[in-house]
Amino acid sequence: MQKLAKLSIIRLKKILRGKGYKIYKNQKTIPKIFENFFYITIVGIVLIGFFYVTPFVLDYSKKKFTDNLIVLNNSNINFNRVLEGKEIQNNKNLKEDDEVDFKDLFTDIFEFDIKENDTVRLSASTLNQLFKDENYNLKDIRKNKIVKPIAIDLLPSEIKSIENTKKKKELFIQIVLPLILEENKKIKLERKTLFSILNKNSNSEAEKNWLKSKFKQYGVVNRDLSTLKIRMDEIPVSLAIAQAAKETGWGTSRFAQEGNALFGQWTYTGEGIKPAKSDINENHKVMKFKILKASVRAYQRNLNTHKSYREFRKVRAIQRDVLGDLNSLELVNYLDKYAETGNEYIKILKKIIEQNKLTDFDDAKILPNSKKEKSLI
């Protein structure tokens, strides 16, 4: 610090003297000690300004950006004004309309045309060999971000007996990753279709009927397009994997093994499995599905429509419009209503995401199943 000050004083002297600046008093040069004091004062002001004022300015700028990025207390946000850095004004872009009866939103999911004989529960060893033969491993996926469309209908019962925690987790992720990506891809294509329709001056009957079906699917009662745009969006892969891991104990829970329930969703009217330790007066059950794929679809439908996750969808919409990408570690903060443990549940999910580096899979892409699908991407 002393060296820096000394060098600064010498340089300042040269600059001032080089430009013809001299300090005089009654035609006599001020004594050397006062001249040095003058230089030291100027250098001190510069250093204080740099080391103390600059951080406050940067912190303020960062805070202003964050405030514009995540505005949680205002449900009426104009995304265009956020992007332009202007004052946020009232706009209905982030205000959802009322929702339809929640149980009606899952009718199509429970109607999977799957027969018992069509599903086969492969053993853990068979799955490991299959993945090896297909050259499907998480190390390569983390590097090249490409996932093969390998759809597994049921979890292997042996996953409970795998003692090696790392191997158990890897097998679980390999099973659920393609299922999550496949459902996200469908939503992405639907979203692309939606914006294509909205950009047209007039729409065909087929397009109008498509919109009607999506209003019903996403529980948009008043056919409000702003609500549909907010609800029709993907769930970050890392967040979905983390929740599936937490809810099933990495695929070992009774609900996952017997009912293909990856996300522990409750039902009061539909088919489900009664929790063993539930109170006699409690009449809820955990949703039961024919295949794992249906569980993933129901989970996405849940987060995209239920009133408990309006803040989640609001922040996701801001991230989508401002950043273009979704941040699971930020979005997880708005899932406190997903479990009775609230904030503790959020902490656990964050820990699962971070410890297992699940965000590596957020930008992964699943290969198309057919030429027709490839043309749509």
N, C-alpha and C positions, 0 to 999 in steps of 0.2 A: 504493500500500500504506500509506504514512504517513497519507494523507488518510483512508483507511478506518479505520485504527487511532484517529486523532484523533476522528473522528465517533463511533466506537463508544464511546470513553472518555466523551465528552460525554453521549451517550445513556444510558450505564450510570450516570453520576453522577446524572442526572435521575431515573432509575428508582429508584435506591437512596435518594436523598434524598426523592423523592416518597413513598416508603413509610415515611419516618421513620427510615431507617437512617443512623446517624452513628457514627464511630469515635472513641472517647474513650480517653484514658490519664490517670489521676489527675484526672478531671473536666476535662481540657484536651484540646482537639482536637489530633489528631496533626498535625505539620507538613505543609504542602501537598505537599512532595516525596514523603513516605511514602504519603500518600493517593493521589497519582497513580500511584505504583509499584504499589499494590494494584490499582487499576483496570486498569493496563497488563497485569499478570499474568493477571487474569481474561480480558481480551480475547485475550491471547496463547494461553491454553488453548483458547478457543473456536475461534480461527482455525486452530490446529494440528489440532484435532479435525476441522474441516471439510475442510481441504485435504489432510491426510495419512491420517486414519483412514478417511474415507468411501470413497476409491477402493479400499482393501483390502477393505472390506465388500462393495462392488458387484462387485469382481472375484471374490470368494469365492462370492457368490450366483450369478454368471454361470457359474462353473465347476461349481457344484453342479447347475445346470440342465443344462449340457452333459453332465455325467457321467451324468445320468438319461436324457438324450435319446439319446446314442450310447454304449451299453454294449457294448463289443466283446469283452471277455474273459469274459463270462458268457453262455452260450448258452441258459440257462433263465431267461427274463425274463417276469414277470407284467405285462402291459401295463396292467391296471387299477390296479396299485399304482404304476406309473410316472405314470399320469395323475393319481392322487390325491396324488402327491408323497410317498408313503410308502416305506419301505424295500423294496428289491427282493428278492423271495424266489424260491425255486426253483419253476419251472413249466415244463411241456413245450411252451408256445406257440411257442418259437423253436428247438425241436429237431427237425430233419428225420430221417425214417427212411431206410433204405437205398434206393438207387435201382436201377432196372431197367437192363439192358444198354443203354448209351447209343445204340447204332446203331438200336435198335428205335423210338426216339422220333421218328425222322424219316420213317418209312415213309409216313405219310399225306401228308407234304409233297411227297415225290417222285412222288406219284400224282395230280398235277394233270392233269385231263382237258383238256389243251391240245394242239391240233394245230399243226404248223408253219405251216399256212396261216392260222391264226387270229390269229397275232401279226404285227404290222407294225412295222418299225423306221422311225419317223418321223425326218425330218431335224431338225436344230437350228432351222432357219429356220421349218419347219412348226410345230414345237412352240411357238416364240415367238409365231407368229401365232395359234395356237390359244389360248394363254394370254391373249393380248391380246383376242381375240374374246370369251372367257369372263370378261373383266375379273378375271383371276386374277393378282394380283401380291403380292409379299411386303410391300410398304409398307402396303397395306390390311390384310393379315393381322396384322401387328404391332399395328395399331390396333384392329381390330374382333374379332380372334381367330376369324374364321370362314373355313373352308377348303372349297372346292368339291371334291366327290368325283371328281376327274379321275385315272383310273388309267392309267398309262403302263406298258406291258409290257417295253419294251426301251430302253436308253439310246441316244441318237443317236451315231453314230460321229464326227460332226463336232465333238463336244464337246472332243475332243483338240486341235483346231485353233483354238479360240476363244482369241485372244491376250489379250483383256481379262479379267483375273482376276476382277473383280467380276461381270461378266456370266456367266462360266463357273460361278461359285459359285451365283449366283442361279438359273440354269437347273437346276443339279443339285438344289438345295434344293426348287425347285418340283416336280421329278419325284418325289423320295423322300418329301416331307412328307405328301402324301395317303396314300401306302402305309403309312407308319408309323402315322399317326392311325387308319387303317382297322383295322389289326391291334390297336391299343390299344383301339379301341372294342369289338371282339369280346371281348377279354379282360375289359373293364369289364362288359359284359353278362353274360358267363359268371360273373363274380364276384358280380354282383347275383343271378343265379339260384342260385348256391351258398348265399349267405347266406339267401335266401328258403327254400330247402329245409331248411337247418339250424334255422331258426326255427319249423318245424312240428313238431307232436307225432308225426305219422305221415306217411309218404311213399308216393306211388303207385308202381307198378311202373315207370312211365316215368321218374319222378324217380330211382329206384334205379338204373336202367339208365344214366341220364345221369351219375350219380356214378361208376359203374363205368368209363364211357368216359373221364371226366376223370382218374381215378386212373391209367389206362393212358397217357393223353396226356401227363400230367405226371410219369410215372415213379414214382408212389407205390406201392411194392410192398405194404406192409402196410395199405393203405387207411386211412392215418392222416389224419384231417381237418385236424389242425394243420399238417401238411406241405403238404397241398393248398392251404390258405389262404395259406401263405407263398409258394408257387410260382406260384399263379394271380394274377399282378398285372402291371401295365403297366411298360414301360421308358420313362423320361423321353424325350420327343421330342428335346430338345437333345442328350442323350447318344447316341441312335441316329444322329442326323444327323452328329454329330462322328465317330463310329466309322466310318460309311459313307464320309465324306469322307477320313478318314485311310487306310482300307484300300484305297480305289480311286483315290486322287489326284484327288478330286472328279470321279469317273466316267471317268477316262482309262485305268485299268489294263487289261491284257489279260484278267484274270479277270472284270472287270466287263463288258467289251465282248463277250467270247466266251461267258462262262458266267453272266451276270447275277448274279455273286457280289458283293454289296455289302459283305460283312463278313469276307471272307477266312477263312472257317471251313474247317478241315481235315477230311479223311476218309481212312480207311485201307482202306475196303471199298467205298464207293459210287462213283458216277460223279463224276469231277472232272477238273481240269486240272493237269498236272504243272508245278510251278514251273521256269522255265528254268535258274535258278542253283542248284537243289537238288543235294545230294550224291548220288552214285551209290547209296550204301547207304540213303538215305532213301526210304521208300516212300509217304509221304503225298502227297495231292493236295488242291487247293482245290476245295471243293464246287461243283458245277455245277447250275444251275437253269434251268427252261424260261422262267420269267418273273421279273421283279424282286420281285413280291409274294411268291413262294415263298422267296426269299432273306431277306426281312424276317421272315417267319414262322419260318424255321429259326433265325435270329438270336435271336429272342425265346425260342424253345423252348430254345436253348442256355443263355442266361443264367438261365432259370427252372428248369433241371433239373440242369445239370452240377455236380458236387461242387466244382469249382474256384471257383464263385461263391456258395458258401454264406454267406460273410461279407457279400457284396453283398446277398443276399436278406434276411439278418438285419437289416442296417441299414435296408433299404428297408421292412421290416415295422414297425420302430420309428418311422420317419418317418411312415408311413401311419397308425399308431395314435395317435401323439402330435401330429403336426402336421396330418395330413390330406392334405398335399401332399408331392410327392417333390422332393428337392434333388439335381440331377444333379452339381453341383460337389462335393458330399459323397460321393455314391455312386461317382463315378469313381475314388475312392481305393482301391476294392476290386476293381478290374479289372486289377491288376498281372499276373495270370496269363493274361490274354488274349493278350499278346504276349511274345516272348522278351526284349524290352527292359525289361520290368517297370516300374519307377518312371519311367523316361524316357518310356514310352508314356503314362503318366498325365499327365505334364506337357504333352505335346503335345496330348492331348485337351482339357485345361483351357484351353490357349491357343486352340484352335480354337473352343471354346464361347464364350469371353470375347470374342475378337477379332471374331467374326461375330455376336455378340449372339443366340446360338441359344436362350437361355432365354426369349426373347420368344415362342417357339412352344410352350412347355411347357403353357400353358393354352389353346391353340387347340383348337377343336372342328370336326370335319368334319361337313358337312351330310349328312343321311340320303339314301340312294339311292332309297328308296321310302316309301310311307305306312306300311307295316308296320314298317319300321325306326324311323320317327319315333314310332310308338306305344310302342315298346319303351324309348325313351330317357327 
